[in-house]
Amino acid sequence: MDKIPMTPSGHVALTEEYRVRTSEERPRIVRDISEARAHGDLSENAEYHAAKEQQSLNEGRIKELESLLALAEIIDVSKLSGSTVKFGATVKIVDEDTEKEVKYQIVGDAEANASEGRISISSPIARAMIGKSKGDSFEVAAPGGSRSYEILDLKYI
């Protein structure tokens, strides 16, 4: 399988989520199941069924985290440099129509969170920026039509 690019902070966050889910959530859910089982008839026991569903969701996420962490290729962004956009770049762009400025860091899929300014390297806007330099314009196909942006600044922090 292919490696999954990830920043050190993204790796730390996923590792912490894995720790919480395996050492705190898993035992709590097992206790909830045991407690619900003690209430008697399991066929009509809503608490038991809710706890089993929670267990299933938690175990699914644990498996997903194990896979992500096993395939992680940690890229230290502070050691990167250059004048073109690539993984790890923090890019300040302006929408050429609305003049709205936004700053994004290009990160791996597993750590992307647009509301925190981290976008996935596989997102349309990041793919359109890759290889561009400060001052370059680019277009992104959006649901409401094509949008034009200009790169105002580019850093590797």
Secondary structure by P-SEA (a helix, b strand, c coil): cbbbbbcaaaaaaaaaaaaaaaccaaaaaaaaaaaaaacccccccaaaaaaaaaaaaaaaaaaaaaaaaaaccccccccccccccccccbbbbbcccccbbbbbbbbccccccccccbbbcccaaaaaaccccccccccccccccbbbbbbcccccc
